[in-house]
Amino acid sequence: MPSLTGHLRRAIAVAASFTLTALGPVVCAAQPAAGGGISDGVVKIGVLTDLSGVSSDNAGKGSVVAATMAIDDFAHDHKVLGAPIELISADSQGKTDTGATIAREWYDRDKVDMITDLTFSNVALAVDRIAEEKKKIALVTGAGSSAISNEQCTAHSVQWMYDTYALANSTSQALLRRGLKSWYFITADYAFGQALEKDASEILTRQGGKVVGSVKHPVNSPDMSSYLLRAQTSGAQVIALANSGTDTLNTVKQASQFNMIQGGKQVFTPLLSLITEVHGMGLKNAQGMILTNGFYWDQDDRSRAFAQRFYAQHKKMPTMMQAAVYSAVFNYLKAIQAAGTDDADTVMAKLKSMKIDDPVIRNGHIRADGKLVHDMLLVQVKTPAESKSAWDLYKILETIPADKAFAPLADSKCALVKR
């Protein structure tokens, strides 16, 4: 019987087309014979992403490019501990059952050691549970629900780049400081959108803000006019978008057509908006918006060197989700090298002992709850006059230290956290 993944799966030929300029040379100790310390004689990584849906531009093929770069940068012969590194990818279609079936097939039949990306929170939560059951690893770079590393944490997963709390916390505080206290939410009706609205609402209430209303829309909604009308008539000072991908893009574009952004009295703030979306909105529509991101390509010399190599392959600058795949894959391979094995428990322990600092992540470490905390960026979208090139889109307003950006470990509901 044909495999469910069938046409969705594709092996990625990892070509040695880049040199390691940003990280410096990889220091490789004398390698044991091929496969030494490696189960099945190969380290296999799966990128389970969105290749066809609302987040395909934010993750998708770009995530595969990023994973390929990480493998090439780790070792030009594409080996770790003498064993070959293989990469496969598939489209979860944003469906829990599809993602879970692919993950089980990868772990059981294809002997995949680690799955990454996991763009949708519903898919990520399902795959995390399977990874725990199979004693395999899941490094979640694409999904943001804070539950992933909170009440639904597992010992074999890491939430690598961001969560809904980190996005909501920094953006809401910045707008509250500007006196914008009444908020209305336009929320995508799925796990991520609901978590983003919940976290933002709780933070607002604690800080003296007020939620005057909200409306939920189906994922991949082409017509946002009725939701925008409700938000406009609410009288809220801030219209917060708790959605992502093409839903965010469509909301902003249609709001601009209704003269609600530059000509309106309300402030629009997408709580998750990646660089590809802002590029698609255009600076005329997006200028002035305040956003929180975990990565921006023009942050410093290291991020620029990485981003330029990525752009050479993908013809777009990397989103924080795509950049996170690079960081996760590279550091996973580093952990295997340091541990001398690909055993999941040993590698997870090594990852949690490592400092994470690379072209993508600054001042990072993995907490007991499986959350990678690191410096985040509060940015503002530039005006057309300020921008000097097609991807020169953000001004960095503030670097938010890891301990301020993410929820305190003491508040975690993760069962792995010792009390």
N, C-alpha and C positions, 0 to 999 in steps of 0.2 A: 504494500500500500504506500502511495507517495507520502512523504513527510509533510506535516502541516506547514512547516516553514518553507519547504520547497523553493519556489521562486523568490521568496523573501530573503533567504539566506544567500550570502555571497562571500566567498573567501577574498580577503584583501591581500594582494601581493604588496608587501612592504618593500619599496625600493629605497636603496641607500642614496637618496638624492639631496640630503642636507648635511651640513656639518654643524657641530655643536658649538655655536658661537656664544650664545647667551649663558649657558651653564658652565662653560669651560669643559675640558676633557673629562670623560668618565674614567675614574680610577678603577681599573679591574685587577683584582688579585689573580694569581695563577689559578686557572680554571681547572676543576676536576674533569674527568672523562665525561663525554656527552651524557647528559641526563642525571649526573650525580646529584642526589638530594632532590630530584624532581620526579614527581609521580607521573607515570605514563610516558616519561622521556620527553615531554613537551610542556611548555607553559602556554595555555590557550586563553585568550581574552575575547569576550564578546561585547560588542557595542549594540545594545538594544535601545533603539532610538525612534524618533518620529521622522519617517522618510516621506510621508505623504499628507500630513495633517497640518493643524494650525501652528505647530511649533517646528515644522521642518526647516524653516529658514534660521531658526535660533539654534538648532541642534543638527539633526539630520546628517547629510553628507559631510558637513563641516566637522561634526564630531568624529567621523571616521578619519578625516584628514588629520585632525588633532591627535588621535590615537596612533596613527601611522607615524607622525612626527616624533611622538614620545618614544616609540620603539626604536626608531632610527637614531634618535639622540642618545638613548641609553647605551646602545652597542651597535656599531655599524655592521657587525656580522649577524645581528638579530638573534643573539643567544644570551641566555642568563644561566650561570653555573654550567655552561657547556651544552645546555639544551636549547633547541630552537623555540622562538616565540612566534606564535601564530595569532592572527586576528580575523574574526568573523563579525558580520553585522546582520541585523534584521530590523524590520519595521514592526513595532508593537501595535500600530494603528490606533494607539491611545486606548486600547481595549484591555481590560483586566484579564479576561480569559485568554486572549491571544498572547499577551505578554507572558502570562504564567505558563502557558503550554510551551512556548518557545524556550523559556528559562529551564523548565524541567527537561526538555529534550536536550538542550545544551549541556546541562550539568550531568545528566544520566548517560546519554548516548554519545555525545561529542566530547565529553571529558573537559568541558570548559572549566577553568579554575576561577575566573573572576568575570563578572558582568558589570558593565558601567553604562553611563548616560542615564537611562531610565527616566525619560523626559516627563512623564505624567505621574502625579503622586499616587493615583490608584494603581498604576502598574508597578511603581517602585515599592509600595507597601506589600503588594502580592509577592514580588520577586524577593524582597527581603525575607519574608517568611519561608520561602522555598530555600533560599541560601542557608538560612539557619537550620532547616530540616536536613539539608544535604551536607552540612559543614563545608560550605563553599563561601566565597566572598562576593559581596555586592557593594560597589562604590557609587553612590548616587550623586550624580553631578547635575542632572537636569530637573529633578523634582524638588519642590520647595516646601511642601507641607511640614510644619514643625513637628507633627506627630511622628515623622520618620525617625527622628533622634530624640523623641520625648516619650510619650506614653506607649508608642509602638516600636521602641528601639529594639535592636537585636545585637547579639555579640559578634556577628559576622558582617555587619554593614557599617558604612560611614556615609554621612551626609556631607558632601565635600565642599560645596561652594557657598551656599546661601540657604536660608529658610525664611518662612513667612514673617517670623518675628523680626529678623534682622532687616528685612525690607521695610516693614511697617514702622519699626522703631525709629530709625534714623530720619525717614522722610516725614513722618508725622510730627516729630519733635521740631524739625526745621520749620515746618509751616505753622505750628503752634507758636513758635517764637516770633513769627511775623503777625501774630494776632488773628490767625485764621482758625477759629475754634469750632464752627459748625460744619459737619461733614455729611455727605450723602454718598452711598456706595452703589456702583454698577458692578455687579459681581457675576462671574462665570459660575454656572451651577454644576460644579464638580469639586472634588476634594481640595484641590489647591486654592481655588477661588474662595471657597467657604472658609478655609483656614486663614487666608490672607485677610479677609474681612474681620474674622473673629479676633485675630491678633491685633490688628489695627484699632478695632473698636475698644478693646480692653486697654490698650496703651493710651488712646485718646481720653478715655474716661478717667484714668489715673492722673493724667496731666491737666485735667480741667476742661477738656474738649467735650463735644456733644455730637452724637450721631442722630441726625434728624430723620433718617430713613434709608432704605436700600431697596434694590430691585435685582432679581436674578434673571440671567438669560442663558439659553442653551449654548453649549460650546459650538463654535463655528457659525455664529449668527451673522448673516450678511446685512441685515437691516436693523440698525440700532436706534432708529428714530424714536420709537415709543419709549424706550428706556431713557434716552436723552431728554425727552419732554418731561418725564416724571422728575428727573434730576433738576431740570431747570426750574420747574414750578415749586420745588421744595424750598427754594430760597436759601439753600445751604451756601456757605462761603466757598467750600471746597467740594468738588465732584471727584471722588477717588475711584479709580478703575482697578478693581480686584479681578483682573483677567489677564490674558497673555496672548502672545503671538498675533495672528491675523485679527483676533477679536479686539485687541488693544488698538491695532492699526486702523481697523474699520471705525471704531468708536471715535477716535481722534479726528480722522478725516471727515466723518459725517458731522461731528460737532463743529468743525471749522466751516463746513458748508452752511451750517445754520447760524454762523457768526457767533458762536458761543464761546470761542477761545479768545482770539485777539480783540473781538468787539464786545465780549460779554463781561459781566460783573463777577462771574464765578471763576475760581482757579481750578484748572484741571491738573490732576496728578495721577499718572499711572504708577501704581505701587510696584509693578514689575514691567519694565520696558527695556528691552535690549537694544543694542546699537543698530541692529538690522531693522528694527521697527521704527526707530527714530529716523534712520536714513530713508525709510519708505514713507514716513509722514511728511518729510521735508521740513527744513528749518523754519519756513514761513508759518507752518502749523504748530510745530513743537517748541519754538523758541521760548525760553524762560522757564520751562518745566523743570522742577526739582525732582531728582531721582536718586535712588540708592543702587549702587552696583558693587559687585565683588571684584571686578576687573575692568580696566579701561586700557585699550591698546597704547594710548599715548601718555601713560602715567610716568614712565621713566625709560632709561636706555634699555633695560632688560626686557620690558614689555614691548617696546618698539621693535627690538631685534626679533623677538618671537613672532610678533604680529606681521612683520614684513615677510617673513618666510611663509607664514600661513597664507597671507594674501597672494603670494606668488603661485600657490596651488589652487586656492579656492576663489580668488578674485573678489573677496569680501574680507573686511576685517573681522577678527574672531569676536563672537559674543562671549559673555562670561560663562555660559554653559559649555561652549566648545572649548574655551581655554581651560575650564575645569577638567575636561576629559584628558587633556594633555597632562595636567598636573597629577591627576589620579593615576593614570597609567604609568607615568615616569616614576612616581614615588612607590607604587606597588612593586615595580621591578627592582627598585633600590632596596626595598624591604626584603624581597626574596634573596637578593645578592647578599645582604647583610646577615640574614637568618640562616643561609646555607640550605634552604629547603623551600618548597612551595606549600608545605602543610598550612592549612588555613589558620588554625589557632596560633601557630608560631609566627606566621606573617602578620596577623592582626596585632599580636603583642608587639612586634617590632615596629609596625606602623605607628602604634600609639605611643611608642617611646621616642619617635623621631621628631625633630623640628622640621616643619614644612616651610621651605623658603625657596622659591624658584622663579622663573620668569612670570608666573601667574599669581602665586600666593605670597603674601608678605606676613611674616611673623605668625605663622600658623602652627597649631598643634591640635591633635585629636583628643578630645576629652573622653572620660569614662562612658558617657552616654552615646558615643559614636558621632559626635558633631565636630567637624573641623572648624575651629574658630580662628579667625584671622582678621587683619585690618580690612575694613570696608571703605567705600568711597561715596561721599555725598557730592553729586554733580549737578550742574545746571546746563540745560541745552543752550548752545550759543545762538546768537542772532545770525542772520545771513551775512551781515557786515563783519562779524567777528570771525567767521569761519574762513580758513585759508585753503581748504581742500575738501574733497567730497566726503571724507570720513573724519574731518576735524569738527566734531559735533559737541563735545562737552568741555566745560570748565570745571576743574576739580575745586569744589568749595571747601572741602574738609576731608581729612583722613580720620576715620573713626576707629580707634583702637579695638582690638578683638574683644576685650572685656567689657567694652561699652556697647558694641554693636549687637552682640548676641545675648540671649536670656541667661541670667546667672545659673551656674550649675546647681547652686543650692535650691533653685526653684524647679529643677527638673523632676518629672514624674517617671523617668526611666528607671526600671528595676535594677539596672546594672550599676547605678550610682550608690555607693556605700553611704549610709546615713550615720 
